[in-house]
């Protein structure tokens, strides 16, 4: 459940502004790092993304404002969906254990070939393949990069895997079509790489001393937490499988016009604000930063926003249609209070602090999401497990 909750709350305060407090700023990405759009999706948000006074902002349109989704959704088999469940095996527990030990992890140099998870030190310089000219922002020295972190554009980090310290080589790759800098978007480039060092992660031994340093009484308590974390991670993965099966079984006939338009416009306004913020950081006008005037930029974002709206609303509408068919949208107060306590515990805050941070309507919507997801999962049929 936690993964869905986090995603829903992020979406809510990124696009509809239901978080009462402004989220923290994030740093801008530079070539050849991930596209600005990808950075926006992974950042909580940047700054105030509205272009005018708050009083001028359009009223939030919630999916729950639509009372009947039967004209838009025909539910398929959401009860009794068959899924192949993952099991809590040794690998899952080990992954959870390493996540706990992460804060005590150290990196040591190695002479083996670089692998995903290593941190490498590189010099790099990027050149346009068609002209051979170096491009602005595509050069750095002694850059520390964790392989597999998706810090750079897709394919860049994978191309370093297998090389050893001291090697010099080229990476031939293309920038994503939706890359924020228009002069690089979709363009093939060559990066000259000098791999200066490869360091591998080393975790501390699991003993009482390590456990105490991490806030656990004993090593056994630490292992118990890893087991619990693994169980939650596997549960979440299985729940997601059941939910995806339920959504896939539904037929989407259309979208409520006001809700659809609001979702698209929110997407456009958010990214105009986001890119505007990045442009300001670089002392540039938005049109110069994105390589087109704002009208054309908005038109491009609108095309992306329509795809986003359809993907998101497909799930939201199926969720509400299932709730309407099974138990309604109102959650009993005792059940809602318990859910809020769980949310607060996960965020490490008090329930009152959670209520201060998020709009009540968004919290109730997330609670309903959880209830529907659990209902679908609890009524799913177990297929073969991936591990015994």
C-alpha positions in Angstrom: 0.0 0.0 0.0 2.8 2.4 0.9 4.0 2.8 -2.7 0.5 3.8 -3.9 0.0 6.2 -1.0 3.3 7.9 -1.7 2.6 8.2 -5.4 -0.9 9.5 -4.9 0.2 12.1 -2.3 3.0 13.3 -4.6 0.7 13.6 -7.5 -1.8 15.5 -5.4 0.5 18.2 -4.2 2.5 18.4 -7.4 -0.5 19.0 -9.6 -3.4 20.1 -7.5 -1.7 21.8 -4.6 -3.3 19.9 -1.8 -0.2 20.0 0.4 -0.6 23.0 2.7 3.2 23.6 3.0 5.4 24.3 0.0 7.7 21.4 -0.7 11.4 21.8 -0.8 13.3 23.0 -3.9 15.2 20.6 -6.0 18.4 21.1 -8.0 18.2 21.4 -11.8 19.6 18.6 -14.0 22.3 19.4 -16.5 23.5 17.5 -19.6 23.9 14.6 -19.8 21.7 14.0 -16.8 18.1 12.8 -16.9 15.6 15.0 -18.8 14.0 17.8 -16.9 10.7 16.1 -17.2 12.1 13.0 -15.5 13.6 15.2 -12.8 10.2 16.9 -12.3 8.6 13.5 -11.8 11.1 12.4 -9.3 11.3 15.7 -7.4 8.6 16.6 -4.9 8.4 19.9 -6.7 10.6 23.0 -7.0 9.0 26.3 -6.0 5.7 28.0 -6.4 4.7 26.8 -9.9 1.7 29.1 -10.3 2.0 32.0 -12.7 -0.3 34.4 -10.8 -1.9 35.1 -7.6 -3.4 32.2 -5.7 -6.8 33.8 -6.0 -6.6 33.5 -9.7 -6.0 29.8 -9.8 -8.8 27.6 -11.0 -10.7 25.6 -8.5 -9.5 22.0 -8.0 -11.6 19.5 -9.8 -11.6 16.2 -8.0 -12.5 12.8 -9.4 -14.8 12.3 -6.5 -16.9 15.3 -7.8 -18.3 13.0 -10.4 -21.1 11.0 -8.8 -21.5 8.3 -11.5 -18.8 6.7 -13.6 -21.0 4.2 -15.3 -21.0 6.3 -18.6 -17.2 6.2 -18.6 -16.2 2.8 -17.2 -17.3 -0.7 -17.7 -15.7 -2.8 -15.0 -14.2 -6.1 -15.8 -13.3 -9.0 -13.5 -11.9 -7.1 -10.5 -12.8 -9.9 -8.1 -11.0 -13.1 -8.4 -8.2 -11.8 -10.6 -5.4 -14.4 -10.8 -1.9 -13.2 -10.1 1.5 -14.9 -9.7 2.5 -13.9 -6.2 6.0 -13.2 -5.3 7.2 -14.8 -2.0 9.3 -13.4 0.8 12.5 -15.3 0.0 16.0 -14.9 1.2 16.8 -12.4 -1.6 13.9 -10.2 -0.5 15.1 -10.2 3.1 18.7 -9.5 2.1 17.5 -6.6 0.0 15.6 -5.2 2.9 18.5 -5.7 5.2 20.9 -3.8 2.9 18.4 -1.0 2.7 18.6 -0.7 6.5 22.4 -0.8 6.5 22.6 1.8 3.7 23.4 4.7 6.0 26.5 2.9 7.3 27.7 1.8 3.8 31.1 2.8 2.7 32.8 2.7 -0.7 36.2 1.3 -1.3 38.3 1.3 -4.5 38.4 -1.9 -6.5 40.4 -3.0 -9.6 37.5 -5.1 -11.0 35.2 -4.0 -13.7 32.5 -1.5 -12.8 29.1 -3.0 -12.0 25.7 -1.5 -11.2 25.7 -0.2 -7.7 29.3 1.0 -7.8 30.3 4.6 -7.7 32.7 5.7 -10.4 34.8 8.8 -10.9 34.8 10.0 -14.5 35.9 12.8 -16.7 33.5 13.2 -19.6 33.0 15.5 -22.6 30.1 15.4 -25.0 30.2 16.0 -28.8 27.4 16.3 -31.4 27.8 13.3 -33.7 26.8 15.3 -36.8 29.2 18.2 -36.4 31.8 16.8 -34.0 31.5 20.0 -31.9 31.4 19.9 -28.1 28.1 21.0 -26.7 27.5 23.3 -23.8 26.9 21.7 -20.4 28.2 18.3 -21.6 31.6 18.3 -19.8 32.8 17.6 -16.3 35.9 16.3 -14.5 36.1 14.0 -11.4 32.4 13.5 -11.5 31.2 10.9 -9.0 28.4 8.8 -10.4 26.5 5.9 -8.9 25.8 3.4 -11.7 22.2 2.4 -11.9 21.0 5.7 -10.2 19.5 7.0 -13.5 21.3 10.3 -12.9 22.3 10.5 -16.5 20.3 10.0 -19.7 19.2 6.4 -20.4 22.0 4.1 -21.6 24.9 6.3 -20.3 25.5 4.5 -17.0 25.0 1.1 -18.6 27.7 1.8 -21.1 30.2 2.3 -18.2 29.4 -1.1 -16.7 32.2 -3.6 -17.5 35.0 -1.0 -17.8 37.9 -0.8 -15.4 39.7 2.2 -13.8 42.2 3.7 -16.2 40.2 2.9 -19.4 39.3 5.6 -21.9 36.3 5.0 -24.2 33.4 6.5 -26.1 29.7 6.3 -25.4 27.6 6.8 -28.5 24.0 7.6 -27.5 21.0 9.8 -28.2 19.3 12.3 -25.9 15.6 11.5 -25.2 13.1 13.1 -27.5 11.6 14.9 -24.6 14.9 16.3 -23.2 14.5 19.8 -21.7 17.1 21.4 -23.9 15.6 21.5 -27.4 19.0 21.7 -29.1 19.9 18.3 -27.7 16.5 16.5 -27.6 16.6 13.4 -29.8 20.1 14.2 -31.0 22.9 11.5 -31.3 26.0 12.4 -29.4 29.3 11.0 -28.4 30.8 11.2 -24.9 34.5 10.8 -24.5 34.9 9.0 -21.1 38.0 8.6 -18.8 37.2 6.2 -16.0 39.4 7.3 -13.2 38.2 5.1 -10.3 35.7 2.4 -9.4 34.5 2.0 -5.9 32.2 -0.7 -4.6 29.8 -0.6 -1.6 30.9 -2.3 1.6 28.3 -2.9 4.3 29.1 -3.3 8.0 28.7 -6.8 9.6 25.3 -7.5 11.1 26.1 -7.7 14.8 24.9 -6.0 18.0 27.3 -3.1 17.6 26.0 -2.3 14.1 22.4 -2.8 15.3 22.9 -0.3 18.2 24.4 2.3 15.8 21.3 2.0 13.7 19.0 2.3 16.7 18.1 -1.3 17.3 18.7 -3.1 20.6 20.3 -6.2 19.1 21.2 -7.8 15.8 18.2 -10.0 16.1 15.9 -6.9 16.3 17.6 -5.6 13.2 17.0 -8.8 11.3 13.4 -8.8 12.5 12.9 -5.3 11.0 14.5 -6.5 7.7 12.0 -9.4 7.7 9.1 -7.1 8.3 10.3 -4.7 5.6 10.7 -7.5 3.1 7.1 -8.8 3.8 5.7 -5.3 3.3 7.7 -4.8 0.0 6.5 -8.2 -1.3 2.9 -7.5 -0.2 3.0 -4.1 -2.0 4.3 -5.7 -5.2 1.6 -8.4 -5.1 -1.1 -5.9 -4.4 0.1 -3.9 -7.4 -0.1 -6.9 -9.6 -3.7 -7.5 -8.6 -4.6 -3.8 -9.2 -3.0 -3.8 -12.7 -5.0 -6.8 -13.6 -8.2 -5.2 -12.5 -7.5 -2.0 -14.4 -6.6 -4.0 -17.5 -9.9 -5.8 -17.4 -11.9 -2.6 -17.4 -13.2 -0.8 -20.5 -12.7 2.9 -20.6 -15.4 4.6 -22.7 -14.5 8.2 -22.1 -13.7 10.9 -19.5 -15.8 13.5 -17.7 -15.0 16.7 -19.7 -14.3 19.0 -16.8 -12.1 16.5 -14.9 -10.2 15.6 -18.0 -9.6 19.3 -18.9 -8.5 20.1 -15.4 -6.1 17.3 -15.3 -4.5 18.2 -18.6 -4.3 21.9 -17.7 -2.8 21.1 -14.3 -0.1 19.1 -16.0 0.7 21.9 -18.4 0.7 24.6 -15.7 2.9 22.5 -13.4 5.6 22.0 -16.0 5.5 25.5 -17.3 6.1 26.6 -13.8 8.8 24.0 -13.3 10.7 24.8 -16.4 10.2 28.5 -15.6 11.9 27.9 -12.3 14.8 26.2 -13.9 15.1 29.0 -16.5 15.3 31.5 -13.6 18.0 29.5 -11.9 20.1 29.8 -15.1 19.2 33.5 -15.5 17.3 32.7 -18.7 13.8 33.4 -20.1 11.6 30.4 -20.4 11.5 30.6 -24.2 15.3 30.6 -24.4 15.6 27.7 -21.9 13.1 25.4 -23.7 14.0 26.6 -27.2 10.5 27.7 -28.2 7.9 30.4 -27.3 5.6 29.7 -24.4 2.6 29.1 -26.7 4.3 26.3 -28.6 5.7 24.9 -25.4 2.3 24.8 -23.9 1.0 23.0 -27.0 3.7 20.4 -26.7 3.0 19.9 -23.0 -0.7 19.6 -23.7 0.0 16.6 -26.0 1.9 15.0 -23.2 -0.7 16.1 -20.6 -3.5 14.3 -22.5 -1.5 11.0 -22.4 -0.8 11.6 -18.7 -4.5 12.4 -18.0 -5.7 9.3 -19.7 -3.2 7.0 -17.9 -4.0 8.6 -14.5 -7.7 8.9 -14.8 -8.1 5.4 -16.1 -7.0 4.1 -12.7 -8.8 6.8 -10.7 -12.1 6.1 -12.5 -11.8 2.3 -12.1 -11.0 2.8 -8.4 -14.1 4.9 -7.8 -16.3 2.6 -9.9 -15.2 -0.3 -7.7 -15.8 1.6 -4.6 -19.3 2.6 -5.8 -20.0 -1.1 -6.6 -18.8 -2.5 -3.3 -18.9 -0.2 -0.3 -19.3 3.4 -1.4 -16.9 6.3 -1.1 -17.4 7.3 2.5 -15.0 5.7 4.9 -16.2 5.1 8.5 -14.6 7.6 10.8 -12.9 5.0 13.0 -11.4 3.3 9.9 -10.3 6.7 8.6 -8.6 7.6 11.9 -6.7 4.3 11.9 -5.6 4.9 8.4 -4.3 8.4 9.2 -2.4 7.0 12.1 -0.7 4.5 9.7 0.1 7.3 7.3 1.6 9.4 10.1 3.7 6.6 11.4 5.1 5.9 7.9 6.1 9.6 7.5 7.5 9.8 11.1 5.1 12.6 12.2 2.1 12.9 14.4 -1.3 12.5 13.0 -2.0 16.2 13.7 1.1 17.1 11.8 -0.1 15.0 8.9 -3.4 16.8 8.9 -1.6 20.1 8.9 0.5 19.1 5.9 -2.2 17.7 3.6 -5.6 18.8 2.7 -8.3 16.6 4.3 -9.9 15.8 0.9 -6.7 14.4 -0.4 -6.2 12.3 2.7 -9.7 10.8 2.4 -9.1 10.1 -1.3 -5.9 8.3 -0.5 -7.6 6.3 2.3 -10.3 5.3 -0.3 -7.5 4.3 -2.7 -6.0 2.0 -0.1 -9.4 0.4 0.8 -10.1 -0.4 -2.9 -6.6 -1.7 -3.5 -6.7 -4.0 -0.5 -10.2 -5.2 -1.5 -9.0 -6.2 -5.0 -6.0 -7.9 -3.6 -7.8 -9.8 -0.9 -10.2 -11.1 -3.5 -7.5 -12.1 -5.9 -6.7 -15.8 -6.7 -3.2 -17.1 -6.0 -1.3 -18.3 -9.0 2.1 -20.1 -8.7 4.6 -18.4 -6.5 8.0 -17.3 -7.9 9.8 -18.7 -4.9 9.1 -21.5 -2.5 
